[in-house]
Amino acid sequence: MGNWQQWQDQQLPQLQQKARATGNSHEGRGDAWCAGCGDRIKSEYVNADGCRYHPECWRCCDCRKPINGKYFKEESGLPSCEYCHMERAPKCAACNRALTGRSVTALNRSFHPECFACCLCRQQIHGHFFQADSNVDRGGFVCPSCHEKAHPPDLCAGCNRPIRGKSVSAEGLQFHPECFNCSKCRGVINGNFFHSEETDSRGRRLRLCLECQPRCAVCGLGLAGHRSIQVGSEILHVECFRCSDCKRVIDGKYYEAQETNPFKASKPKHRCQDCQASAMQASENRKNTQEIVEEKRRNSRNAAKFKLCWRPELAPDSRQALQDMGMPLSTVPRSAQICVCYNEATGHVGVAPVSNGHKDAAVNLAYLACVLRVMRKDRHDPIFSLDPQDPHDLAGPNLVKRFHPEWLAGTVVGEVLFQADYALKQICFGDEAYAQLGLPSAFDSNAVVGEERAARQWFKVRRASITVAADGALVPRVELGVETRRLTRCAIGYTDAAYTDPRDPMVKQATAVSERFEEICSRLPVAAELMQIARATVLARFLLSRGCCPDDSTLERYSMPMVPEGRGISQIPTLRKQRTSSSISQDGEDGQLVISCQSRSMRGGVDLTVPASKVPVKQLAMKLIDPRVRPLPLPLFKAPSAAPAA
């Protein structure tokens, strides 16, 4: 078999060519050449495909049997008998018989035309077909008619007829392409379309083509194919809805920006949340600025009307006080810096001018006389408080001056107590007149929205002592400070809270004033005067503790220095200050802008009570009085011989 196949591949083409040549030149004679074996043909032969063969050489290329009758030429060019040709031919996928004529190919399988039939109705399929479901006939085919019965087509949402062929899908519905048209112009929609808020009789939103659809109120382009947002009565592209301030796309909550110019008419503008907060803060800042200007005007008017600033010319003079006490003018020291000296051995209390360089020993004798009178008649130290007229309303319209004893009202001592306390309130509220001091303000931190902030601040003697020089000169030393307490509501109005947070801005402000009190005294004249009254109080407490007896007749005769207006001003307008700030508080998932207001209410006073029952005494080796000057008796005290026995 191998030799025959090799011979066929190599020699047969040459023999067939030779046989064709000889066959043409020896037509009808027996001396032709056989195309199969190559030998001469002497008798009968078979003429096939233009060549001659011995009958025994005209064989099938597969079974090698002589071919008698019908033959077939294979793709290799070799002949095959009818049986072998049928065996070699492709088989029908339906009947498994050879395909020798027309055939139908479907899904890489071949069929006789009559075998390519519907697996449901058994009718021959011509043209379009469908593959059958696996549960019907695995691998079978279905004609269009049976397929439509098994799979009813979608109905057009426009004409309600079956859709066979191309369709348009929109809103979960199917349409014939020619039925998908504009609800306004009825033209076929090809491309993008827009859904209107209006609905048809079936409750469906109207479809609008590119020509009929609404336009963006900002850029004027169609809204179809883009995300849109309705703002008021207008519809805009999402990317066209921008903040009028920062120009960024607004994504989230927005606010309408009011046009402040009444002569400028324009479309409504909108702001994002951040810019709205900034705009609100700017508006509140402008209001605060206007309020500050109005505060200055109001404070200026009130200061002139109610005498709300310290007048240095009211400060009493020690030399004049000695004359008013009955000391002859010829004996009054010429120096205004006068100190009090005490002889421990004899009990005499005298006065003498202070030598240069020791002015800290000088005291104001008018203040000393006033303090002695308070201690002698009322058995306590001078006290002042500035309280609201209505104890239940710290921010009421008026504040009332309260002195203890009451006769201090109208005196210079009472005025010093009042002016010092009022200045303390101005410092606490951050008044510009005291801005150069650099002290913290009660508004330095934000208050919790809706929380009331009220406090009480007062001047208090923190420490006191007396230094006794070698010549008997007395030097009172006082450390003043400010204390504060939070106030809470109660049945009688307000009372001190059980606890005051040291981080509270009012506590911080009081601490700063206490730490820098000496510096404040150097810059604030009324604070220096308050210090003089406190020194006189410590000095009086020391002398009384040593058994020195005041001369009541002199105290009664001595006319206390008075202010020009006397007791006429017993109430003043409440010192008010309010600041606002904007903040964002979250309300659920939406941010809500809320304007919060900080407010401070303050009560105050002065309490010069010496903290210890006995004033500490320190000895000083040096002398403070000129040795050439002899101390003179102080008229405020009786001579020791006239003093009653203890």
C-alpha positions in Angstrom: 0.0 0.0 0.0 2.8 2.3 0.8 4.5 1.7 -2.6 1.2 2.2 -4.4 0.6 5.5 -2.6 4.1 6.6 -3.3 3.8 5.6 -7.0 0.5 7.5 -7.2 2.0 10.6 -5.7 5.1 10.6 -7.9 4.6 8.7 -11.1 0.8 8.9 -11.8 0.8 12.6 -12.8 3.5 11.9 -15.4 1.8 8.8 -16.7 -1.6 10.6 -17.0 0.1 13.4 -19.0 1.8 10.8 -21.2 -1.5 8.9 -21.7 -3.3 12.1 -22.6 -0.6 12.8 -25.2 -0.7 9.4 -26.7 -4.4 9.1 -26.5 -4.7 12.2 -28.7 -2.2 11.0 -31.3 -3.4 7.3 -31.4 -7.1 7.7 -31.2 -8.9 4.3 -31.7 -5.7 2.2 -31.8 -4.6 -0.3 -29.2 -1.1 0.9 -28.9 -1.9 3.7 -26.3 -0.3 3.9 -22.9 -2.2 3.1 -19.6 -2.4 6.0 -17.3 -2.5 3.5 -14.3 0.5 1.2 -14.9 2.3 3.0 -17.7 2.3 -0.1 -20.0 1.1 -0.2 -23.6 -2.6 -0.9 -24.1 -3.0 -3.6 -26.7 -6.7 -4.5 -26.3 -9.7 -3.2 -24.3 -9.3 -0.1 -22.2 -11.3 2.4 -20.1 -11.4 6.1 -21.2 -11.8 8.4 -18.1 -10.9 12.0 -17.5 -9.1 12.2 -20.8 -6.9 9.2 -20.1 -7.0 5.5 -21.0 -6.6 2.7 -18.5 -6.4 -1.1 -18.6 -9.7 -2.3 -17.1 -7.8 -3.8 -14.3 -5.8 -0.6 -13.7 -9.0 1.6 -13.4 -9.3 1.1 -9.7 -10.8 2.9 -6.6 -8.2 4.9 -4.7 -9.6 3.7 -1.4 -10.7 0.0 -1.8 -8.3 -0.7 -4.8 -11.1 -2.6 -6.6 -11.7 -2.1 -10.3 -14.3 0.5 -10.9 -17.3 -0.7 -12.9 -19.8 2.0 -13.7 -20.2 5.3 -11.9 -17.1 6.9 -10.3 -16.3 10.1 -8.4 -13.2 12.2 -8.5 -11.9 13.1 -5.1 -10.1 16.3 -4.1 -6.7 14.6 -4.6 -7.6 14.0 -8.2 -7.8 10.2 -7.8 -10.9 8.2 -8.7 -13.1 6.5 -6.2 -16.0 4.1 -6.5 -19.5 5.1 -5.6 -19.4 3.1 -2.3 -16.2 4.6 -1.1 -17.2 8.1 -2.2 -20.4 7.8 -0.2 -18.4 6.6 2.8 -16.0 9.5 2.5 -18.8 12.2 2.0 -19.9 14.3 5.1 -22.9 13.1 7.0 -26.2 14.9 7.7 -26.3 15.9 11.4 -30.0 14.8 11.5 -30.2 11.5 9.6 -26.5 10.6 9.5 -26.6 9.9 5.7 -24.1 11.2 3.3 -24.5 14.6 1.9 -23.9 14.4 -1.8 -25.9 17.3 -3.1 -27.4 20.5 -1.6 -26.9 21.0 2.1 -27.7 23.5 4.9 -25.1 24.5 7.4 -26.2 25.8 10.8 -24.1 26.3 13.9 -21.1 24.5 12.3 -23.3 21.4 11.4 -24.6 20.3 8.0 -28.1 19.0 7.1 -30.0 17.8 4.1 -32.5 20.6 3.3 -35.4 18.3 4.1 -33.7 17.3 7.4 -33.3 20.9 8.6 -36.7 21.1 10.2 -38.3 22.7 13.3 -38.1 20.5 16.4 -41.6 21.6 17.4 -43.8 21.6 14.3 -41.5 19.4 12.1 -41.8 21.7 9.2 -38.7 22.4 7.0 -37.0 25.6 8.0 -36.4 28.1 5.3 -34.4 31.2 6.2 -34.3 32.6 9.7 -34.2 30.1 12.6 -33.7 30.0 16.4 -31.9 27.5 18.6 -34.3 25.5 20.7 -34.2 25.7 24.5 -32.4 22.9 26.2 -35.5 21.7 27.9 -37.3 21.3 24.5 -34.8 19.5 22.3 -31.1 19.8 23.0 -29.3 20.9 19.9 -32.5 21.4 17.9 -33.8 24.3 15.9 -37.1 26.2 16.0 -38.8 28.1 13.2 -39.7 31.7 13.7 -43.4 30.9 14.1 -42.8 28.4 16.9 -40.3 30.6 18.5 -42.7 33.5 18.7 -45.3 31.2 20.2 -42.9 30.1 22.9 -41.4 33.6 23.4 -44.1 36.2 22.8 -42.5 39.5 21.6 -42.5 42.7 23.7 -45.4 45.0 22.9 -44.5 48.5 21.9 -45.3 51.0 24.6 -46.4 53.5 21.9 -48.6 51.5 19.5 -49.1 48.3 21.7 -48.1 46.1 18.7 -45.5 43.3 18.9 -42.0 44.3 18.3 -40.2 42.2 15.8 -36.8 43.6 15.0 -35.1 46.7 16.2 -36.4 48.4 19.3 -35.7 51.3 21.6 -35.5 50.8 25.4 -36.3 53.7 27.7 -37.7 53.9 31.2 -37.9 50.1 31.3 -40.2 50.1 28.3 -39.8 49.0 24.7 -40.7 51.0 21.6 -40.6 50.6 17.9 -38.0 53.1 16.6 -40.7 55.0 14.7 -43.0 55.0 17.8 -40.4 56.6 20.2 -41.3 60.2 19.5 -41.4 63.6 21.2 -44.5 64.2 23.3 -44.6 67.8 22.0 -43.7 67.9 18.3 -44.4 64.1 17.7 -41.1 63.8 15.8 -39.1 60.6 16.1 -36.4 60.9 18.8 -32.9 60.0 17.6 -30.4 60.5 20.3 -30.7 62.2 23.7 -34.0 63.2 25.1 -35.3 64.9 28.2 -38.0 64.0 30.7 -40.3 66.7 31.6 -42.0 67.0 35.0 -45.3 67.0 33.3 -47.1 63.6 32.8 -49.5 62.2 30.1 -52.9 60.6 30.6 -51.2 57.3 31.7 -49.1 59.1 34.3 -45.9 58.8 32.3 -43.5 61.8 32.2 -43.4 63.5 28.9 -40.4 63.0 26.6 -39.0 65.9 24.8 -36.5 65.9 21.8 -33.4 68.1 21.6 -35.4 70.9 19.9 -38.3 70.8 22.4 -36.5 70.1 25.6 -35.9 72.9 28.2 -32.6 74.7 28.3 -30.3 75.4 31.2 -31.0 78.8 32.8 -27.3 79.6 33.0 -25.6 78.3 29.8 -28.7 78.0 27.6 -27.8 74.5 26.4 -30.2 71.5 26.4 -30.6 69.5 29.6 -30.8 66.0 27.9 -28.0 63.7 28.8 -26.9 65.7 31.8 -27.7 65.7 35.5 -29.9 68.7 36.3 -31.1 70.4 39.4 -34.2 72.6 40.0 -33.5 75.8 41.9 -36.7 77.7 42.5 -38.5 77.9 39.2 -35.4 77.3 37.1 -33.7 74.1 36.0 -29.9 74.1 35.6 -27.1 71.7 34.7 -25.6 70.4 38.0 -22.2 71.7 36.8 -23.7 75.1 36.0 -25.1 75.6 39.5 -22.2 77.4 41.1 -21.6 79.5 44.2 -21.8 83.3 43.4 -18.8 83.9 45.6 -16.3 81.1 45.2 -17.6 80.0 41.8 -17.3 76.3 42.7 -20.1 73.8 41.9 -22.5 73.7 44.8 -22.8 70.1 46.0 -25.1 70.0 48.9 -27.0 72.6 50.9 -27.3 76.1 49.3 -28.6 79.5 50.3 -30.0 82.4 48.3 -27.8 85.4 48.3 -29.8 88.5 48.8 -29.1 91.5 46.6 -28.2 94.4 48.8 -28.4 97.1 46.1 -32.1 98.0 45.5 -31.3 99.6 42.2 -29.6 96.5 40.8 -32.0 93.9 39.6 -30.6 90.5 38.7 -31.3 86.8 38.8 -31.2 85.2 42.2 -27.7 84.2 43.3 -26.9 81.4 45.5 -24.0 80.5 47.9 -22.5 77.3 49.1 -22.6 76.6 52.9 -19.0 77.8 53.5 -19.5 81.1 51.7 -22.9 81.6 53.4 -21.2 81.2 56.8 -18.5 83.7 55.7 -21.1 86.1 54.4 -23.1 85.8 57.7 -19.9 86.3 59.7 -19.0 89.4 57.6 -22.5 90.8 58.2 -22.2 90.2 61.9 -18.8 91.8 61.9 -20.2 94.9 60.3 -22.9 94.9 62.9 -20.3 94.5 65.6 -18.3 97.4 64.1 -21.4 99.6 64.1 -22.2 98.5 67.6 -18.7 99.4 68.7 -19.0 102.8 67.2 -22.4 103.2 68.9 -20.8 102.0 72.2 -18.1 104.7 71.9 -20.7 107.4 71.4 -23.0 106.1 74.1 -20.1 105.7 76.6 -18.8 109.2 75.7 -22.3 110.6 76.4 -22.7 108.6 79.6 -19.2 109.5 80.8 -20.0 113.2 80.5 -23.5 112.9 82.0 -22.9 110.5 84.8 -19.2 111.4 85.6 -17.9 107.9 84.6 -14.2 108.7 84.6 -11.8 109.5 87.4 -11.0 113.2 87.9 -7.5 113.6 89.2 -8.3 117.0 90.6 -10.5 115.3 93.2 -7.6 113.6 95.0 -7.3 115.3 98.4 -4.2 116.9 99.8 -2.7 115.8 103.1 -1.6 119.4 103.9 -5.1 120.7 103.4 -6.5 117.8 105.5 -4.2 118.8 108.4 -5.5 122.4 108.2 -9.2 121.1 108.2 -8.4 119.0 111.3 -7.4 122.2 113.1 -3.6 122.3 112.8 -2.3 125.8 112.4 -1.0 126.7 108.9 2.4 127.7 110.3 3.0 124.2 111.7 1.7 122.3 108.7 4.7 120.6 106.9 5.5 122.2 103.6 6.0 118.9 101.8 3.0 117.2 100.4 4.7 113.8 101.1 3.7 113.2 104.8 4.1 110.0 106.7 2.6 108.8 110.0 5.0 107.9 112.8 4.3 106.0 116.0 6.3 106.0 119.2 5.9 102.6 120.7 7.2 103.7 124.1 4.9 106.7 124.6 2.0 105.8 122.3 2.2 109.1 120.5 0.9 109.3 116.8 2.5 112.1 114.8 3.1 113.2 111.3 6.3 114.4 109.5 7.5 115.0 106.0 9.2 112.1 104.3 12.8 112.5 103.2 13.6 112.2 99.6 13.9 108.6 98.3 11.2 107.2 100.7 8.0 108.4 99.1 6.5 105.0 99.6 6.1 105.9 103.3 3.7 108.8 102.5 0.0 108.3 103.1 -3.0 110.4 102.3 -4.3 111.8 105.6 -7.7 112.6 104.2 -8.2 109.0 103.3 -6.9 108.0 106.7 -9.5 110.2 108.4 -12.3 108.8 106.4 -11.3 105.2 107.1 -10.9 105.9 110.8 -14.4 107.4 110.9 -15.8 104.3 109.1 -14.1 101.9 111.5 -15.0 104.0 114.6 -18.7 104.4 113.8 -19.5 101.3 111.7 -17.0 98.8 113.0 -15.8 97.6 109.6 -13.7 98.6 106.6 -15.1 100.6 103.6 -17.2 98.4 101.2 -18.7 99.3 97.9 -20.7 97.3 95.3 -22.1 98.2 91.9 -25.3 96.1 91.6 -28.1 95.8 89.1 -31.3 97.7 89.9 -33.2 94.5 89.5 -31.4 91.7 91.2 -33.0 89.2 88.8 -31.7 91.0 85.7 -28.0 91.6 85.6 -28.2 93.2 82.1 -31.0 95.6 83.2 -30.9 99.3 82.2 -29.4 100.7 85.4 -26.7 99.9 88.0 -27.1 101.2 91.6 -24.2 102.4 93.7 -24.2 100.8 97.1 -21.9 102.1 99.8 -21.4 100.6 103.3 -21.7 102.8 105.2 -24.1 104.8 103.1 -22.6 108.2 104.1 -19.6 107.4 101.8 -21.8 108.3 98.9 -20.8 111.7 97.5 -17.4 111.6 99.3 -14.1 111.4 97.4 -13.4 108.1 99.0 -16.7 106.7 97.7 -15.9 108.1 94.3 -12.6 106.3 94.2 -14.2 103.1 95.1 -16.9 103.5 92.4 -14.5 104.7 89.7 -12.0 101.8 90.4 -14.8 99.3 90.2 -16.2 100.8 87.0 -12.7 100.8 85.4 -12.4 97.1 86.3 -15.6 96.3 84.4 -14.3 98.3 81.4 -11.1 96.3 81.5 -13.0 93.0 81.8 -15.1 93.9 78.7 -12.0 94.8 76.7 -12.7 98.5 76.4 -10.4 100.2 73.9 -9.4 102.8 76.5 -7.5 100.1 78.3 -6.4 98.1 75.3 -2.8 99.2 75.8 -2.7 97.2 79.0 -2.8 94.0 76.9 -5.1 92.2 79.4 -7.4 89.3 78.3 -11.0 90.1 77.7 -14.1 88.3 78.9 -14.9 87.7 75.1 -11.7 85.9 74.4 -13.4 82.5 74.1 -16.7 81.5 72.5 -19.6 81.0 74.8 -21.9 78.0 74.3 -25.0 78.9 72.3 -27.8 79.8 74.7 -25.6 79.6 77.8 -25.7 82.7 80.1 -22.4 84.0 81.3 -22.6 86.1 84.5 -19.9 86.8 87.1 -19.0 88.8 90.1 -15.6 90.6 90.3 -14.3 92.6 93.2 -11.2 94.2 94.5 -9.8 92.6 97.6 -6.8 93.0 99.9 -4.8 89.9 99.4 -1.9 90.6 101.7 -1.1 93.5 104.1 1.8 94.5 106.5 3.3 97.4 108.3 7.0 98.3 108.2 8.2 100.3 111.3 11.4 102.3 110.6 14.0 103.1 113.2 12.6 106.6 113.7 9.0 105.3 114.1 7.8 106.1 110.5 5.1 103.6 109.5 5.1 102.2 105.9 1.9 100.4 105.1 2.3 97.8 102.4 -0.7 96.3 100.6 -1.2 93.8 97.8 -4.5 94.3 96.0 -6.0 91.8 93.6 -9.2 90.9 91.8 -11.3 87.9 92.7 -14.1 86.5 90.6 -16.9 84.0 90.9 -19.5 82.7 88.4 -23.0 83.6 89.2 -26.0 81.4 89.0 -29.7 82.1 89.3 -31.5 81.6 92.5 -34.7 82.7 94.2 -33.3 86.1 95.3 -31.6 86.8 92.0 -28.0 85.6 91.6 -25.6 83.8 93.9 -22.0 82.6 93.7 -21.7 79.3 91.9 -20.2 76.3 93.8 -17.4 76.0 91.4 -15.8 78.5 88.9 -13.7 76.9 86.2 -10.2 78.3 86.1 -10.4 78.2 82.3 -13.3 80.6 82.3 -12.2 83.8 80.5 -13.4 86.0 83.4 -11.3 84.0 85.8 -8.3 84.4 83.5 -8.9 88.1 83.2 -9.1 88.5 87.0 -5.9 86.5 87.4 -4.1 88.7 84.9 -5.2 91.9 86.6 -4.0 90.6 90.0 -0.6 89.6 88.6 -0.1 93.0 87.0 -1.7 95.3 89.5 1.3 97.4 90.2 1.7 98.1 86.4 -2.0 98.9 86.2 -1.7 101.4 89.1 1.1 103.1 87.2 -1.1 103.5 84.1 -4.5 103.8 85.8 -4.7 106.8 88.2 -7.9 105.7 89.9 -6.2 102.3 90.7 -3.4 104.2 92.3 -5.9 106.1 94.4 -7.6 102.9 95.4 -4.2 101.6 96.6 -3.8 104.8 98.7 -7.2 104.1 100.4 -6.1 100.5 101.0 -2.8 101.6 102.6 -4.7 104.1 104.8 -7.0 101.2 105.8 -4.1 99.0 106.8 -2.5 101.9 108.7 -5.7 102.6 110.6 -6.1 98.9 111.5 -2.5 98.8 112.8 -2.9 102.0 115.0 -6.1 100.8 116.5 -4.6 97.4 117.3 -1.8 99.3 119.2 -4.4 101.0 121.4 -4.2 104.4 119.8 -7.5 106.2 120.4 -9.0 108.4 117.7 -10.3 111.8 118.6 -14.0 111.6 117.9 -14.5 115.3 118.1 -11.9 115.9 115.4 -13.4 113.2 113.2 -16.9 114.8 113.6 -15.5 118.3 113.0 -13.4 117.2 110.0 -15.3 117.7 106.7 -14.7 114.8 104.4 -13.7 115.8 100.8 -16.8 115.7 98.6 -17.3 115.5 94.9 -18.9 118.5 93.2 -22.1 116.7 92.3 -22.5 115.3 95.9 -24.9 112.4 96.3 -26.9 113.3 93.1 -25.8 110.4 91.0 -26.8 107.2 92.6 -27.5 105.2 89.4 -25.6 104.8 86.2 -26.5 103.1 82.9 -25.5 99.4 82.8 -22.2 98.8 81.0 -23.3 96.5 78.3 -21.3 94.8 75.5 -22.4 92.1 73.1 -20.6 90.2 70.4 -22.0 87.9 67.8 -20.3 85.1 65.8 -21.6 82.6 63.2 -21.2 78.9 63.7 -22.5 75.7 62.0 -24.5 73.3 64.0 -25.5 69.9 62.5 -29.2 69.2 62.5 -29.6 65.6 61.3 -27.9 65.1 57.9 -28.4 68.8 56.9 -26.1 71.5 58.1 -27.9 74.5 59.5 -26.2 77.9 60.0 -27.0 79.4 63.4 -26.0 82.9 64.6 -24.8 82.6 68.2 -24.5 85.6 70.5 -21.9 86.0 73.3 -23.0 88.1 76.1 -21.5 88.9 79.5 -23.1 90.3 82.6 -21.0 91.6 85.5 -21.5 92.6 89.1 -18.6 94.2 91.0 -17.4 95.9 94.1 -14.5 96.8 96.4 -13.9 95.1 99.8 -10.9 96.6 101.6 -11.2 94.3 104.6 -7.8 93.3 105.9 -7.7 89.5 105.7 -5.9 89.0 109.1 -7.2 90.3 112.4 -3.7 91.5 113.3 -1.6 93.3 110.7 1.9 91.7 110.5 4.7 94.1 111.5 8.2 94.3 110.1 11.1 96.3 111.5 13.3 98.5 109.4 16.8 99.5 110.7 17.0 102.7 108.6 15.4 106.1 109.4 12.9 107.6 107.0 12.4 111.1 108.6 14.9 113.9 108.5 16.5 114.0 111.9 16.3 117.8 111.9 12.5 117.6 111.7 10.5 116.9 114.8 7.2 115.0 114.3 4.0 116.9 115.1 1.0 115.3 116.8 -1.7 114.0 114.4 -5.0 115.7 115.4 -6.9 112.5 114.5 -5.6 110.8 117.7 -5.8 111.8 121.3 -2.6 112.2 123.3 -1.8 109.1 125.4 -2.4 110.9 128.7 -5.9 111.8 127.6 -6.7 108.3 126.5 -9.0 106.3 128.8 -7.6 103.3 130.6 -8.1 100.0 128.9 
